[in-house]
Amino acid sequence: MAQSVSRALKAIKRHNAQPEQIDHAILCAINVTLCLLSGGNDRVAEGFNQDIALSGRAFGLRC
């Protein structure tokens, strides 16, 4: 697991985060990891964000 995601999980546990904060912290950590691993190409993280947004709108509606 990427270090940024591991740190986010530890911070969530340490600060007893609420569910909506957990989602945000995990997504931020994934975005940081994608940006770092892609050499700073923000299009990679933006593609991930777009995929999350699109799948979130129709989640559960696909057959």
mmCIF file of the N, C-alpha and C atoms, coordinates in Angstrom:
data_MODEL
# 
_entry.id   MODEL 
# 
loop_
_atom_site.group_PDB 
_atom_site.id 
_atom_site.type_symbol 
_atom_site.label_atom_id 
_atom_site.label_alt_id 
_atom_site.label_comp_id 
_atom_site.label_asym_id 
_atom_site.label_entity_id 
_atom_site.label_seq_id 
_atom_site.pdbx_PDB_ins_code 
_atom_site.Cartn_x 
_atom_site.Cartn_y 
_atom_site.Cartn_z 
_atom_site.occupancy 
_atom_site.B_iso_or_equiv 
_atom_site.pdbx_formal_charge 
_atom_site.auth_seq_id 
_atom_site.auth_comp_id 
_atom_site.auth_asym_id 
_atom_site.auth_atom_id 
_atom_site.pdbx_PDB_model_num 
ATOM 1   N N  . MET A 1 1  ? 0.851   -1.168 0.000   1.00 0.00 ? 1  MET A N  1 
ATOM 2   C CA . MET A 1 1  ? 0.000   0.000  0.000   1.00 0.00 ? 1  MET A CA 1 
ATOM 3   C C  . MET A 1 1  ? 0.898   1.233  0.000   1.00 0.00 ? 1  MET A C  1 
ATOM 4   N N  . ALA A 1 2  ? 0.506   2.246  -0.723  1.00 0.00 ? 2  ALA A N  1 
ATOM 5   C CA . ALA A 1 2  ? 1.294   3.480  -0.805  1.00 0.00 ? 2  ALA A CA 1 
ATOM 6   C C  . ALA A 1 2  ? 1.394   4.140  0.564   1.00 0.00 ? 2  ALA A C  1 
ATOM 7   N N  . GLN A 1 3  ? 2.529   4.778  0.814   1.00 0.00 ? 3  GLN A N  1 
ATOM 8   C CA . GLN A 1 3  ? 2.751   5.417  2.111   1.00 0.00 ? 3  GLN A CA 1 
ATOM 9   C C  . GLN A 1 3  ? 1.706   6.473  2.426   1.00 0.00 ? 3  GLN A C  1 
ATOM 10  N N  . SER A 1 4  ? 1.289   7.230  1.425   1.00 0.00 ? 4  SER A N  1 
ATOM 11  C CA . SER A 1 4  ? 0.302   8.283  1.693   1.00 0.00 ? 4  SER A CA 1 
ATOM 12  C C  . SER A 1 4  ? -1.036  7.692  2.128   1.00 0.00 ? 4  SER A C  1 
ATOM 13  N N  . VAL A 1 5  ? -1.409  6.555  1.570   1.00 0.00 ? 5  VAL A N  1 
ATOM 14  C CA . VAL A 1 5  ? -2.654  5.906  1.974   1.00 0.00 ? 5  VAL A CA 1 
ATOM 15  C C  . VAL A 1 5  ? -2.512  5.335  3.380   1.00 0.00 ? 5  VAL A C  1 
ATOM 16  N N  . SER A 1 6  ? -1.358  4.740  3.679   1.00 0.00 ? 6  SER A N  1 
ATOM 17  C CA . SER A 1 6  ? -1.117  4.217  5.028   1.00 0.00 ? 6  SER A CA 1 
ATOM 18  C C  . SER A 1 6  ? -1.179  5.332  6.061   1.00 0.00 ? 6  SER A C  1 
ATOM 19  N N  . ARG A 1 7  ? -0.568  6.474  5.746   1.00 0.00 ? 7  ARG A N  1 
ATOM 20  C CA . ARG A 1 7  ? -0.615  7.624  6.666   1.00 0.00 ? 7  ARG A CA 1 
ATOM 21  C C  . ARG A 1 7  ? -2.043  8.127  6.847   1.00 0.00 ? 7  ARG A C  1 
ATOM 22  N N  . ALA A 1 8  ? -2.801  8.152  5.769   1.00 0.00 ? 8  ALA A N  1 
ATOM 23  C CA . ALA A 1 8  ? -4.194  8.599  5.860   1.00 0.00 ? 8  ALA A CA 1 
ATOM 24  C C  . ALA A 1 8  ? -4.995  7.664  6.759   1.00 0.00 ? 8  ALA A C  1 
ATOM 25  N N  . LEU A 1 9  ? -4.783  6.372  6.625   1.00 0.00 ? 9  LEU A N  1 
ATOM 26  C CA . LEU A 1 9  ? -5.508  5.416  7.468   1.00 0.00 ? 9  LEU A CA 1 
ATOM 27  C C  . LEU A 1 9  ? -5.135  5.580  8.941   1.00 0.00 ? 9  LEU A C  1 
ATOM 28  N N  . LYS A 1 10 ? -3.856  5.823  9.220   1.00 0.00 ? 10 LYS A N  1 
ATOM 29  C CA . LYS A 1 10 ? -3.420  6.048  10.604  1.00 0.00 ? 10 LYS A CA 1 
ATOM 30  C C  . LYS A 1 10 ? -4.037  7.332  11.165  1.00 0.00 ? 10 LYS A C  1 
ATOM 31  N N  . ALA A 1 11 ? -4.081  8.384  10.361  1.00 0.00 ? 11 ALA A N  1 
ATOM 32  C CA . ALA A 1 11 ? -4.670  9.646  10.814  1.00 0.00 ? 11 ALA A CA 1 
ATOM 33  C C  . ALA A 1 11 ? -6.166  9.488  11.061  1.00 0.00 ? 11 ALA A C  1 
ATOM 34  N N  . ILE A 1 12 ? -6.837  8.737  10.218  1.00 0.00 ? 12 ILE A N  1 
ATOM 35  C CA . ILE A 1 12 ? -8.277  8.478  10.391  1.00 0.00 ? 12 ILE A CA 1 
ATOM 36  C C  . ILE A 1 12 ? -8.515  7.798  11.734  1.00 0.00 ? 12 ILE A C  1 
ATOM 37  N N  . LYS A 1 13 ? -7.711  6.806  12.023  1.00 0.00 ? 13 LYS A N  1 
ATOM 38  C CA . LYS A 1 13 ? -7.844  6.063  13.278  1.00 0.00 ? 13 LYS A CA 1 
ATOM 39  C C  . LYS A 1 13 ? -7.513  6.958  14.477  1.00 0.00 ? 13 LYS A C  1 
ATOM 40  N N  . ARG A 1 14 ? -6.433  7.712  14.366  1.00 0.00 ? 14 ARG A N  1 
ATOM 41  C CA . ARG A 1 14 ? -5.960  8.558  15.469  1.00 0.00 ? 14 ARG A CA 1 
ATOM 42  C C  . ARG A 1 14 ? -6.971  9.649  15.812  1.00 0.00 ? 14 ARG A C  1 
ATOM 43  N N  . HIS A 1 15 ? -7.611  10.236 14.798  1.00 0.00 ? 15 HIS A N  1 
ATOM 44  C CA . HIS A 1 15 ? -8.521  11.364 15.023  1.00 0.00 ? 15 HIS A CA 1 
ATOM 45  C C  . HIS A 1 15 ? -9.991  10.961 15.054  1.00 0.00 ? 15 HIS A C  1 
ATOM 46  N N  . ASN A 1 16 ? -10.251 9.650  15.006  1.00 0.00 ? 16 ASN A N  1 
ATOM 47  C CA . ASN A 1 16 ? -11.629 9.150  15.076  1.00 0.00 ? 16 ASN A CA 1 
ATOM 48  C C  . ASN A 1 16 ? -12.529 9.888  14.072  1.00 0.00 ? 16 ASN A C  1 
ATOM 49  N N  . ALA A 1 17 ? -12.128 9.846  12.815  1.00 0.00 ? 17 ALA A N  1 
ATOM 50  C CA . ALA A 1 17 ? -12.806 10.586 11.749  1.00 0.00 ? 17 ALA A CA 1 
ATOM 51  C C  . ALA A 1 17 ? -14.222 10.074 11.498  1.00 0.00 ? 17 ALA A C  1 
ATOM 52  N N  . GLN A 1 18 ? -15.062 10.989 11.030  1.00 0.00 ? 18 GLN A N  1 
ATOM 53  C CA . GLN A 1 18 ? -16.428 10.665 10.640  1.00 0.00 ? 18 GLN A CA 1 
ATOM 54  C C  . GLN A 1 18 ? -16.405 10.015 9.254   1.00 0.00 ? 18 GLN A C  1 
ATOM 55  N N  . PRO A 1 19 ? -17.450 9.264  8.889   1.00 0.00 ? 19 PRO A N  1 
ATOM 56  C CA . PRO A 1 19 ? -17.460 8.572  7.589   1.00 0.00 ? 19 PRO A CA 1 
ATOM 57  C C  . PRO A 1 19 ? -17.181 9.465  6.382   1.00 0.00 ? 19 PRO A C  1 
ATOM 58  N N  . GLU A 1 20 ? -17.769 10.660 6.333   1.00 0.00 ? 20 GLU A N  1 
ATOM 59  C CA . GLU A 1 20 ? -17.536 11.532 5.177   1.00 0.00 ? 20 GLU A CA 1 
ATOM 60  C C  . GLU A 1 20 ? -16.094 12.035 5.148   1.00 0.00 ? 20 GLU A C  1 
ATOM 61  N N  . GLN A 1 21 ? -15.453 12.149 6.291   1.00 0.00 ? 21 GLN A N  1 
ATOM 62  C CA . GLN A 1 21 ? -14.049 12.546 6.353   1.00 0.00 ? 21 GLN A CA 1 
ATOM 63  C C  . GLN A 1 21 ? -13.144 11.410 5.894   1.00 0.00 ? 21 GLN A C  1 
ATOM 64  N N  . ILE A 1 22 ? -13.550 10.187 6.165   1.00 0.00 ? 22 ILE A N  1 
ATOM 65  C CA . ILE A 1 22 ? -12.759 9.019  5.764   1.00 0.00 ? 22 ILE A CA 1 
ATOM 66  C C  . ILE A 1 22 ? -12.669 8.953  4.245   1.00 0.00 ? 22 ILE A C  1 
ATOM 67  N N  . ASP A 1 23 ? -13.801 9.085  3.575   1.00 0.00 ? 23 ASP A N  1 
ATOM 68  C CA . ASP A 1 23 ? -13.810 9.065  2.104   1.00 0.00 ? 23 ASP A CA 1 
ATOM 69  C C  . ASP A 1 23 ? -12.887 10.130 1.538   1.00 0.00 ? 23 ASP A C  1 
ATOM 70  N N  . HIS A 1 24 ? -13.001 11.331 2.074   1.00 0.00 ? 24 HIS A N  1 
ATOM 71  C CA . HIS A 1 24 ? -12.198 12.448 1.574   1.00 0.00 ? 24 HIS A CA 1 
ATOM 72  C C  . HIS A 1 24 ? -10.703 12.199 1.811   1.00 0.00 ? 24 HIS A C  1 
ATOM 73  N N  . ALA A 1 25 ? -10.345 11.705 2.991   1.00 0.00 ? 25 ALA A N  1 
ATOM 74  C CA . ALA A 1 25 ? -8.931  11.461 3.304   1.00 0.00 ? 25 ALA A CA 1 
ATOM 75  C C  . ALA A 1 25 ? -8.341  10.383 2.401   1.00 0.00 ? 25 ALA A C  1 
ATOM 76  N N  . ILE A 1 26 ? -9.084  9.317  2.167   1.00 0.00 ? 26 ILE A N  1 
ATOM 77  C CA . ILE A 1 26 ? -8.598  8.229  1.319   1.00 0.00 ? 26 ILE A CA 1 
ATOM 78  C C  . ILE A 1 26 ? -8.447  8.707  -0.126  1.00 0.00 ? 26 ILE A C  1 
ATOM 79  N N  . LEU A 1 27 ? -9.437  9.422  -0.645  1.00 0.00 ? 27 LEU A N  1 
ATOM 80  C CA . LEU A 1 27 ? -9.354  9.922  -2.018  1.00 0.00 ? 27 LEU A CA 1 
ATOM 81  C C  . LEU A 1 27 ? -8.196  10.904 -2.189  1.00 0.00 ? 27 LEU A C  1 
ATOM 82  N N  . CYS A 1 28 ? -7.974  11.743 -1.200  1.00 0.00 ? 28 CYS A N  1 
ATOM 83  C CA . CYS A 1 28 ? -6.831  12.675 -1.263  1.00 0.00 ? 28 CYS A CA 1 
ATOM 84  C C  . CYS A 1 28 ? -5.519  11.915 -1.284  1.00 0.00 ? 28 CYS A C  1 
ATOM 85  N N  . ALA A 1 29 ? -5.408  10.905 -0.450  1.00 0.00 ? 29 ALA A N  1 
ATOM 86  C CA . ALA A 1 29 ? -4.174  10.115 -0.408  1.00 0.00 ? 29 ALA A CA 1 
ATOM 87  C C  . ALA A 1 29 ? -3.936  9.387  -1.728  1.00 0.00 ? 29 ALA A C  1 
ATOM 88  N N  . ILE A 1 30 ? -4.981  8.862  -2.322  1.00 0.00 ? 30 ILE A N  1 
ATOM 89  C CA . ILE A 1 30 ? -4.847  8.194  -3.621  1.00 0.00 ? 30 ILE A CA 1 
ATOM 90  C C  . ILE A 1 30 ? -4.416  9.206  -4.678  1.00 0.00 ? 30 ILE A C  1 
ATOM 91  N N  . ASN A 1 31 ? -5.008  10.395 -4.650  1.00 0.00 ? 31 ASN A N  1 
ATOM 92  C CA . ASN A 1 31 ? -4.631  11.436 -5.615  1.00 0.00 ? 31 ASN A CA 1 
ATOM 93  C C  . ASN A 1 31 ? -3.166  11.821 -5.477  1.00 0.00 ? 31 ASN A C  1 
ATOM 94  N N  . VAL A 1 32 ? -2.691  11.975 -4.246  1.00 0.00 ? 32 VAL A N  1 
ATOM 95  C CA . VAL A 1 32 ? -1.278  12.304 -4.020  1.00 0.00 ? 32 VAL A CA 1 
ATOM 96  C C  . VAL A 1 32 ? -0.391  11.197 -4.575  1.00 0.00 ? 32 VAL A C  1 
ATOM 97  N N  . THR A 1 33 ? -0.747  9.962  -4.295  1.00 0.00 ? 33 THR A N  1 
ATOM 98  C CA . THR A 1 33 ? 0.038   8.825  -4.776  1.00 0.00 ? 33 THR A CA 1 
ATOM 99  C C  . THR A 1 33 ? 0.083   8.794  -6.300  1.00 0.00 ? 33 THR A C  1 
ATOM 100 N N  . LEU A 1 34 ? -1.067  8.977  -6.946  1.00 0.00 ? 34 LEU A N  1 
ATOM 101 C CA . LEU A 1 34 ? -1.108  8.977  -8.410  1.00 0.00 ? 34 LEU A CA 1 
ATOM 102 C C  . LEU A 1 34 ? -0.260  10.096 -8.995  1.00 0.00 ? 34 LEU A C  1 
ATOM 103 N N  . CYS A 1 35 ? -0.335  11.265 -8.384  1.00 0.00 ? 35 CYS A N  1 
ATOM 104 C CA . CYS A 1 35 ? 0.445   12.402 -8.873  1.00 0.00 ? 35 CYS A CA 1 
ATOM 105 C C  . CYS A 1 35 ? 1.942   12.137 -8.719  1.00 0.00 ? 35 CYS A C  1 
ATOM 106 N N  . LEU A 1 36 ? 2.354   11.607 -7.578  1.00 0.00 ? 36 LEU A N  1 
ATOM 107 C CA . LEU A 1 36 ? 3.773   11.324 -7.351  1.00 0.00 ? 36 LEU A CA 1 
ATOM 108 C C  . LEU A 1 36 ? 4.291   10.232 -8.283  1.00 0.00 ? 36 LEU A C  1 
ATOM 109 N N  . LEU A 1 37 ? 3.515   9.160  -8.426  1.00 0.00 ? 37 LEU A N  1 
ATOM 110 C CA . LEU A 1 37 ? 3.954   8.043  -9.257  1.00 0.00 ? 37 LEU A CA 1 
ATOM 111 C C  . LEU A 1 37 ? 3.964   8.383  -10.747 1.00 0.00 ? 37 LEU A C  1 
ATOM 112 N N  . SER A 1 38 ? 3.163   9.361  -11.139 1.00 0.00 ? 38 SER A N  1 
ATOM 113 C CA . SER A 1 38 ? 3.126   9.749  -12.553 1.00 0.00 ? 38 SER A CA 1 
ATOM 114 C C  . SER A 1 38 ? 4.118   10.866 -12.859 1.00 0.00 ? 38 SER A C  1 
ATOM 115 N N  . GLY A 1 39 ? 4.957   11.212 -11.901 1.00 0.00 ? 39 GLY A N  1 
ATOM 116 C CA . GLY A 1 39 ? 5.939   12.263 -12.119 1.00 0.00 ? 39 GLY A CA 1 
ATOM 117 C C  . GLY A 1 39 ? 5.335   13.653 -12.163 1.00 0.00 ? 39 GLY A C  1 
ATOM 118 N N  . GLY A 1 40 ? 4.216   13.837 -11.482 1.00 0.00 ? 40 GLY A N  1 
ATOM 119 C CA . GLY A 1 40 ? 3.585   15.153 -11.427 1.00 0.00 ? 40 GLY A CA 1 
ATOM 120 C C  . GLY A 1 40 ? 2.557   15.404 -12.508 1.00 0.00 ? 40 GLY A C  1 
ATOM 121 N N  . ASN A 1 41 ? 2.204   14.392 -13.264 1.00 0.00 ? 41 ASN A N  1 
ATOM 122 C CA . ASN A 1 41 ? 1.198   14.539 -14.317 1.00 0.00 ? 41 ASN A CA 1 
ATOM 123 C C  . ASN A 1 41 ? -0.188  14.576 -13.676 1.00 0.00 ? 41 ASN A C  1 
ATOM 124 N N  . ASP A 1 42 ? -0.754  15.764 -13.550 1.00 0.00 ? 42 ASP A N  1 
ATOM 125 C CA . ASP A 1 42 ? -2.043  15.895 -12.877 1.00 0.00 ? 42 ASP A CA 1 
ATOM 126 C C  . ASP A 1 42 ? -3.194  15.294 -13.679 1.00 0.00 ? 42 ASP A C  1 
ATOM 127 N N  . ARG A 1 43 ? -2.967  14.994 -14.935 1.00 0.00 ? 43 ARG A N  1 
ATOM 128 C CA . ARG A 1 43 ? -4.019  14.365 -15.753 1.00 0.00 ? 43 ARG A CA 1 
ATOM 129 C C  . ARG A 1 43 ? -4.332  12.953 -15.262 1.00 0.00 ? 43 ARG A C  1 
ATOM 130 N N  . VAL A 1 44 ? -3.340  12.292 -14.674 1.00 0.00 ? 44 VAL A N  1 
ATOM 131 C CA . VAL A 1 44 ? -3.561  10.943 -14.146 1.00 0.00 ? 44 VAL A CA 1 
ATOM 132 C C  . VAL A 1 44 ? -4.548  11.001 -12.984 1.00 0.00 ? 44 VAL A C  1 
ATOM 133 N N  . ALA A 1 45 ? -4.277  11.881 -12.031 1.00 0.00 ? 45 ALA A N  1 
ATOM 134 C CA . ALA A 1 45 ? -5.172  12.019 -10.880 1.00 0.00 ? 45 ALA A CA 1 
ATOM 135 C C  . ALA A 1 45 ? -6.551  12.518 -11.321 1.00 0.00 ? 45 ALA A C  1 
ATOM 136 N N  . GLU A 1 46 ? -6.591  13.448 -12.265 1.00 0.00 ? 46 GLU A N  1 
ATOM 137 C CA . GLU A 1 46 ? -7.874  13.953 -12.749 1.00 0.00 ? 46 GLU A CA 1 
ATOM 138 C C  . GLU A 1 46 ? -8.682  12.856 -13.433 1.00 0.00 ? 46 GLU A C  1 
ATOM 139 N N  . GLY A 1 47 ? -8.008  11.967 -14.157 1.00 0.00 ? 47 GLY A N  1 
ATOM 140 C CA . GLY A 1 47 ? -8.701  10.823 -14.767 1.00 0.00 ? 47 GLY A CA 1 
ATOM 141 C C  . GLY A 1 47 ? -9.309  9.928  -13.709 1.00 0.00 ? 47 GLY A C  1 
ATOM 142 N N  . PHE A 1 48 ? -8.569  9.698  -12.641 1.00 0.00 ? 48 PHE A N  1 
ATOM 143 C CA . PHE A 1 48 ? -9.081  8.898  -11.519 1.00 0.00 ? 48 PHE A CA 1 
ATOM 144 C C  . PHE A 1 48 ? -10.306 9.582  -10.908 1.00 0.00 ? 48 PHE A C  1 
ATOM 145 N N  . ASN A 1 49 ? -10.200 10.890 -10.664 1.00 0.00 ? 49 ASN A N  1 
ATOM 146 C CA . ASN A 1 49 ? -11.319 11.631 -10.069 1.00 0.00 ? 49 ASN A CA 1 
ATOM 147 C C  . ASN A 1 49 ? -12.559 11.573 -10.947 1.00 0.00 ? 49 ASN A C  1 
ATOM 148 N N  . GLN A 1 50 ? -12.352 11.670 -12.250 1.00 0.00 ? 50 GLN A N  1 
ATOM 149 C CA . GLN A 1 50 ? -13.490 11.608 -13.171 1.00 0.00 ? 50 GLN A CA 1 
ATOM 150 C C  . GLN A 1 50 ? -14.127 10.217 -13.137 1.00 0.00 ? 50 GLN A C  1 
ATOM 151 N N  . ASP A 1 51 ? -13.292 9.179  -13.094 1.00 0.00 ? 51 ASP A N  1 
ATOM 152 C CA . ASP A 1 51 ? -13.828 7.818  -13.011 1.00 0.00 ? 51 ASP A CA 1 
ATOM 153 C C  . ASP A 1 51 ? -14.646 7.620  -11.739 1.00 0.00 ? 51 ASP A C  1 
ATOM 154 N N  . ILE A 1 52 ? -14.159 8.141  -10.624 1.00 0.00 ? 52 ILE A N  1 
ATOM 155 C CA . ILE A 1 52 ? -14.884 8.030  -9.350  1.00 0.00 ? 52 ILE A CA 1 
ATOM 156 C C  . ILE A 1 52 ? -16.220 8.774  -9.443  1.00 0.00 ? 52 ILE A C  1 
ATOM 157 N N  . ALA A 1 53 ? -16.180 9.981  -9.978  1.00 0.00 ? 53 ALA A N  1 
ATOM 158 C CA . ALA A 1 53 ? -17.405 10.776 -10.095 1.00 0.00 ? 53 ALA A CA 1 
ATOM 159 C C  . ALA A 1 53 ? -18.433 10.091 -10.986 1.00 0.00 ? 53 ALA A C  1 
ATOM 160 N N  . LEU A 1 54 ? -17.987 9.549  -12.107 1.00 0.00 ? 54 LEU A N  1 
ATOM 161 C CA . LEU A 1 54 ? -18.920 8.892  -13.031 1.00 0.00 ? 54 LEU A CA 1 
ATOM 162 C C  . LEU A 1 54 ? -19.493 7.611  -12.444 1.00 0.00 ? 54 LEU A C  1 
ATOM 163 N N  . SER A 1 55 ? -18.660 6.810  -11.806 1.00 0.00 ? 55 SER A N  1 
ATOM 164 C CA . SER A 1 55 ? -19.160 5.550  -11.252 1.00 0.00 ? 55 SER A CA 1 
ATOM 165 C C  . SER A 1 55 ? -20.037 5.808  -10.033 1.00 0.00 ? 55 SER A C  1 
ATOM 166 N N  . GLY A 1 56 ? -19.795 6.906  -9.327  1.00 0.00 ? 56 GLY A N  1 
ATOM 167 C CA . GLY A 1 56 ? -20.604 7.232  -8.157  1.00 0.00 ? 56 GLY A CA 1 
ATOM 168 C C  . GLY A 1 56 ? -22.022 7.612  -8.513  1.00 0.00 ? 56 GLY A C  1 
ATOM 169 N N  . ARG A 1 57 ? -22.196 8.243  -9.668  1.00 0.00 ? 57 ARG A N  1 
ATOM 170 C CA . ARG A 1 57 ? -23.527 8.672  -10.078 1.00 0.00 ? 57 ARG A CA 1 
ATOM 171 C C  . ARG A 1 57 ? -24.438 7.503  -10.423 1.00 0.00 ? 57 ARG A C  1 
ATOM 172 N N  . ALA A 1 58 ? -23.874 6.478  -11.025 1.00 0.00 ? 58 ALA A N  1 
ATOM 173 C CA . ALA A 1 58 ? -24.691 5.356  -11.494 1.00 0.00 ? 58 ALA A CA 1 
ATOM 174 C C  . ALA A 1 58 ? -24.417 4.085  -10.678 1.00 0.00 ? 58 ALA A C  1 
ATOM 175 N N  . PHE A 1 59 ? -23.808 4.228  -9.514  1.00 0.00 ? 59 PHE A N  1 
ATOM 176 C CA . PHE A 1 59 ? -23.462 3.044  -8.722  1.00 0.00 ? 59 PHE A CA 1 
ATOM 177 C C  . PHE A 1 59 ? -24.716 2.241  -8.404  1.00 0.00 ? 59 PHE A C  1 
ATOM 178 N N  . GLY A 1 60 ? -24.642 0.961  -8.690  1.00 0.00 ? 60 GLY A N  1 
ATOM 179 C CA . GLY A 1 60 ? -25.749 0.070  -8.408  1.00 0.00 ? 60 GLY A CA 1 
ATOM 180 C C  . GLY A 1 60 ? -26.785 -0.002 -9.518  1.00 0.00 ? 60 GLY A C  1 
ATOM 181 N N  . LEU A 1 61 ? -26.683 0.847  -10.534 1.00 0.00 ? 61 LEU A N  1 
ATOM 182 C CA . LEU A 1 61 ? -27.664 0.843  -11.608 1.00 0.00 ? 61 LEU A CA 1 
ATOM 183 C C  . LEU A 1 61 ? -27.258 -0.031 -12.772 1.00 0.00 ? 61 LEU A C  1 
ATOM 184 N N  . ARG A 1 62 ? -26.008 -0.462 -12.796 1.00 0.00 ? 62 ARG A N  1 
ATOM 185 C CA . ARG A 1 62 ? -25.539 -1.294 -13.898 1.00 0.00 ? 62 ARG A CA 1 
ATOM 186 C C  . ARG A 1 62 ? -25.976 -2.738 -13.709 1.00 0.00 ? 62 ARG A C  1 
ATOM 187 N N  . CYS A 1 63 ? -26.340 -3.361 -14.815 1.00 0.00 ? 63 CYS A N  1 
ATOM 188 C CA . CYS A 1 63 ? -26.774 -4.765 -14.740 1.00 0.00 ? 63 CYS A CA 1 
ATOM 189 C C  . CYS A 1 63 ? -25.699 -5.674 -15.265 1.00 0.00 ? 63 CYS A C  1 
# 
